[in-house]
Amino acid sequence: MLHIGFYQLGEASVHDAVLMLVQKARGTGKKMLIYCPSPAATAIDDALWSHDPNSWLPHGLDAAPGAELASVWVCSDMTSNPIDAGYVMLLHGAEPESWTGFERAFVVFDGKSDAQLQQARSQWQKWKSHAETELAYFAQTAGGKWEKKA
């Protein structure tokens, strides 16, 4: 069964939410693929490199070498899964060409953006009818925690 969680940001930035969710995924031993358009992919890559000077998060971007060593990969090509990840994060309206191989998806969107809200609603409607798919919706509280709403 594919579990798709929709994560509506409150005050946190997309970068902060990505880092938090990536770290949670790493804690489970799962690999995480991050799909997003090209300019955002570069910004996410930069955020992953600079998030904590005292730690190192093995990751890569698009066609860079090192996929065999990484637990996180940022892709602007929605058909690529160079690290054979079981988890996928979708940013800025990104959608995978296929759900094959994924067991969990994280759709992260800005709750203050009408365009991103509409995109997330459209994705929810489209994916709720897929067989073997379970959807959940989480909103970020003022304290930065995720509260399940649906």
SVG drawing of the C-alpha trace seen along z (x, -y; Angstrom):
<svg xmlns="http://www.w3.org/2000/svg" viewBox="-12 -33 43 35">
<polyline fill="none" stroke="black" stroke-width="0.4" points="0.0,0.0 1.2,-3.5 0.8,-6.1 0.6,-9.7 0.9,-12.4 0.0,-16.0 2.0,-18.4 0.7,-22.0 3.3,-24.4 2.4,-27.1 5.3,-29.3 8.2,-27.0 10.1,-27.4 10.0,-24.6 13.7,-24.1 13.1,-23.6 10.3,-21.1 12.3,-19.2 15.2,-18.9 12.9,-17.7 11.2,-15.1 14.4,-13.9 15.9,-13.4 12.8,-11.4 13.1,-9.2 16.8,-8.6 15.9,-7.6 13.8,-4.7 16.7,-3.6 14.7,-4.5 16.1,-6.4 14.3,-9.6 14.0,-11.0 13.0,-14.6 11.2,-15.6 10.9,-19.3 11.4,-21.7 15.0,-22.6 15.5,-26.0 14.0,-24.6 16.1,-21.4 19.3,-23.5 18.0,-25.5 17.1,-22.2 20.5,-20.8 22.2,-23.9 20.0,-23.7 20.9,-20.0 24.6,-20.9 24.5,-23.8 21.8,-22.7 24.2,-21.8 27.9,-22.4 28.6,-19.7 26.9,-16.9 26.9,-15.5 23.9,-14.3 24.9,-12.1 22.9,-13.3 23.1,-14.4 21.4,-16.3 20.1,-15.1 23.0,-13.5 25.7,-14.1 27.9,-11.1 27.6,-9.2 24.0,-7.9 25.2,-4.5 26.4,-6.2 23.5,-8.5 20.4,-8.1 18.8,-11.3 18.6,-12.5 17.1,-15.6 15.7,-15.2 14.2,-17.6 13.6,-14.6 10.3,-13.0 11.1,-9.7 14.4,-9.2 15.1,-7.3 18.9,-6.8 19.0,-5.7 16.1,-3.2 14.3,-5.2 11.2,-3.9 10.2,-7.3 9.5,-10.3 8.9,-14.0 7.0,-16.1 7.6,-19.9 6.1,-22.7 3.5,-20.6 5.9,-17.8 4.3,-14.4 6.1,-11.2 5.6,-9.6 5.0,-6.3 4.5,-5.3 6.3,-2.0 8.8,-1.3 7.5,-3.9 5.9,-3.0 5.4,-6.5 5.1,-10.0 5.3,-13.4 3.6,-16.2 4.9,-19.4 3.1,-22.7 2.9,-26.2 -0.4,-26.9 -0.1,-30.6 0.1,-30.1 -3.3,-29.9 -1.6,-28.2 0.1,-25.6 -3.2,-24.9 -5.1,-24.4 -2.3,-22.1 -2.4,-20.0 -6.2,-19.8 -6.0,-18.7 -3.4,-16.0 -5.6,-14.8 -8.6,-14.4 -6.6,-12.6 -4.8,-10.2 -7.7,-9.4 -9.2,-7.1 -6.0,-5.0 -6.3,-1.4 -3.9,-0.5 -3.4,-4.2 -4.0,-5.7 -4.1,-9.5 -3.5,-11.6 -3.4,-15.4 -1.2,-17.2 -1.1,-20.9 1.8,-22.5 1.0,-24.0 2.3,-27.4 4.9,-25.4 6.2,-23.6 4.7,-20.2 2.5,-18.3 -1.2,-17.8 -3.1,-15.1 -6.3,-16.6 -7.6,-13.9"/>
</svg>
